[in-house]
């Protein structure tokens, strides 16, 4: 079976790499707070939801070196090589990149059903099961026909409001209405105006409206899927961006037919104006369940927080000691370089010294520079089968002591 090999840079440092699998996450981006979720890809899914990776067009260290830049927080992370079947397991038909599949191949009704299922799932996530809400309203409506006092009906409505605190139902007290039909119509209007997805219904009407809109804005299947994603699974407000990335992926994979999922397995993105690949192009893999991880190289910089704190303390002492004494900038840089000697046994590099003078000393870029510039990295390699690392052009490292007694083998080497 034909396979596509790809390399992905990640912040992940899995304790059990043989069990590692890609997963998409719901997340919120607050412009006033640092991002705490380490698995979000650079670009915040601007090319669509999925795993971002570079295809192995050739076995070359150049690609490995490019991937290292995506390995994340303070220089620690993993280079992950994985393969993707480009043929359907049952029909053996080739799975084309979604950006090459024309819209006439889309099963519109399939997508409409999936969008409707996502709406239901998202509403539940936000505290309102709309089917259950409808049943609750009908249950109160039926009380008007029985031998139940108006006070009891009002009491049941109060319980409904307590059950759905996010809904604006303050004008729906039953005793303020002359008959049950009028009450039900008004309460339904109130719920439709304040349920979590009211903004989507106002903009698109029904799931059919979402799919029609996405197709009108797209030239191929991938663009359609991305339009749907940004229309219903991403909410931009003055407080930042909220993405239901993980929920969208879960529902689409579950609800779409196998044929529709095959059409959005992966796409080539960041193409030139003519739709051709360049050295900056890469892939987004949506059908993560079709991924087989072959190799994971983890890189760590073993530096305790106490070491960093000690260094910062030394640097601050130097800056305070020589403040206002007339040192030239080069002389001050030399003094800060020497602050590394009691901590690392050698001076800091000049770029690190400049960062410590010019930047906030707890800045993530400063911390990364210290780790990568002053600490010897440790690498741990896991291969699904012997020799896999070579097929992904990972640097050849000497085998070291196995970290487990059984396969798959883990190798550790200080570089």
Long-range contacts (C-beta under 8 A, 24 or more apart in sequence): 1-85, 1-87, 1-89, 1-92, 2-85, 2-86, 2-87, 2-94, 3-83, 3-84, 3-85, 3-86, 4-55, 4-83, 4-84, 4-86, 4-266, 4-283, 5-55, 5-56, 5-81, 5-82, 5-83, 5-294, 5-391, 5-392, 6-53, 6-54, 6-55, 6-56, 6-81, 6-82, 6-83, 6-84, 6-283, 6-285, 7-53, 7-54, 7-56, 7-63, 7-64, 7-67, 7-79, 7-80, 7-81, 7-392, 8-51, 8-52, 8-53, 8-54, 8-67, 8-70, 8-79, 8-80, 8-81, 8-82, 9-67, 9-68, 9-69, 9-70, 9-71, 9-72, 9-77, 9-78, 9-79, 9-80, 10-39, 10-70, 10-71, 10-72, 10-77, 10-78, 10-79, 10-80, 11-38, 11-39, 11-71, 11-72, 11-73, 11-76, 11-77, 11-78, 12-38, 12-39, 12-77, 12-78, 12-80, 13-76, 13-77, 13-78, 13-298, 13-300, 14-78, 14-296, 14-298, 17-293, 17-296, 17-298, 17-380, 17-382, 17-408, 17-410, 18-382, 18-384, 18-408, 20-80, 20-293, 20-296, 21-288, 21-291, 21-293, 22-51, 22-82, 22-285, 22-288, 22-291, 22-293, 23-246, 23-288, 24-49, 24-50, 24-245, 24-246, 24-248, 24-249, 24-250, 24-288, 25-245, 25-246, 26-243, 26-244, 26-245, 26-246, 26-247, 27-242, 27-243, 27-245, 28-240, 28-241, 28-242, 28-243, 29-240, 29-241, 29-242, 29-243, 30-239, 30-240, 31-240, 32-240, 34-364, 38-72, 38-73, 42-70, 44-241, 44-243, 45-229, 45-234, 45-243, 45-245, 47-226, 47-267, 47-269, 47-270, 47-284, 48-222, 48-225, 48-226, 48-229, 48-267, 48-269, 48-284, 48-286, 49-226, 49-229, 49-233, 49-245, 49-248, 49-249, 49-284, 49-286, 50-249, 50-266, 50-284, 50-285, 50-286, 50-288, 51-284, 51-285, 51-288, 51-291, 52-282, 52-283, 52-284, 53-82, 53-282, 53-283, 53-284, 53-285, 54-282, 54-283, 55-268, 55-282, 55-283, 56-81, 56-392, 56-393, 59-390, 59-391, 59-392, 59-393, 60-393, 61-393, 61-395, 63-393, 64-392, 64-393, 64-394, 64-395, 68-299, 71-299, 73-364, 73-368, 74-301, 74-364, 74-367, 74-368, 74-371, 74-372, 75-299, 75-301, 75-368, 75-371, 75-372, 75-377, 76-299, 76-300, 76-301, 76-371, 77-298, 77-299, 78-296, 78-297, 78-298, 78-299, 79-296, 79-297, 79-299, 79-394, 80-293, 80-295, 80-296, 80-297, 81-293, 81-294, 81-295, 81-296, 81-388, 81-389, 81-391, 81-392, 81-394, 82-291, 82-292, 82-293, 82-294, 83-291, 83-292, 83-294, 84-265, 84-266, 84-285, 84-290, 84-291, 84-292, 85-290, 85-292, 88-258, 88-262, 90-258, 93-262, 95-262, 95-265, 95-266, 96-263, 97-222, 97-266, 97-267, 97-268, 97-283, 98-220, 98-221, 98-222, 98-225, 98-263, 98-264, 98-265, 98-266, 98-267, 98-286, 99-220, 99-221, 99-222, 99-223, 99-267, 99-268, 99-269, 99-271, 99-275, 100-220, 100-268, 101-220, 101-221, 101-222, 101-263, 102-220, 102-221, 103-215, 103-218, 103-219, 103-220, 103-221, 103-224, 105-221, 105-263, 106-215, 106-221, 106-224, 106-260, 106-263, 107-257, 107-259, 107-260, 108-211, 108-215, 110-256, 110-257, 110-260, 111-211, 111-224, 111-228, 111-256, 111-260, 112-207, 112-208, 112-211, 113-207, 113-255, 114-251, 114-252, 114-255, 114-256, 114-260, 115-207, 115-210, 115-211, 115-228, 115-232, 116-206, 116-207, 117-251, 117-254, 117-255, 118-232, 118-233, 118-247, 118-248, 118-251, 118-252, 118-255, 119-197, 119-200, 119-207, 119-232, 121-247, 121-250, 121-251, 122-196, 122-197, 122-232, 122-233, 122-244, 122-247, 123-195, 123-196, 123-197, 125-244, 125-247, 126-166, 126-196, 126-197, 127-164, 127-165, 127-166, 127-196, 128-164, 128-166, 128-167, 128-195, 128-196, 130-195, 133-164, 133-191, 133-195, 136-160, 136-163, 137-184, 137-187, 137-188, 137-191, 138-184, 140-174, 141-180, 141-183, 141-184, 144-174, 144-179, 144-180, 144-183, 145-180, 150-174, 150-175, 151-175, 166-194, 166-196, 167-191, 167-194, 167-195, 168-193, 168-194, 169-194, 200-231, 200-232, 204-231, 221-263, 221-264, 222-264, 222-267, 222-269, 225-252, 225-264, 225-286, 249-286, 249-288, 252-286, 253-287, 253-289, 261-287, 262-287, 265-290, 292-384, 293-384, 294-383, 294-384, 294-385, 294-388, 294-391, 294-392, 295-381, 295-382, 295-383, 295-384, 295-388, 295-389, 295-392, 295-394, 296-381, 296-382, 297-379, 297-380, 297-381, 297-382, 297-389, 297-394, 298-379, 298-380, 298-381, 298-382, 299-377, 299-378, 299-379, 300-377, 300-378, 300-380, 301-371, 301-372, 301-375, 301-376, 301-377, 301-378, 302-375, 302-378, 303-370, 303-371, 303-374, 303-375, 307-343, 308-367, 308-370, 310-343, 311-339, 311-340, 311-343, 311-344, 311-370, 312-356, 312-361, 312-362, 314-339, 314-340, 314-342, 314-343, 315-339, 315-356, 315-361, 316-361, 319-357, 332-357, 333-357, 340-374, 344-374, 348-373, 348-374, 349-373, 349-374, 376-414, 376-415, 377-414, 377-415, 378-412, 378-413, 378-414, 378-415, 379-412, 379-413, 379-414, 379-415, 380-410, 380-411, 380-412, 381-410, 381-411, 381-412, 381-413, 382-408, 382-409, 382-410, 383-408, 383-409, 384-408
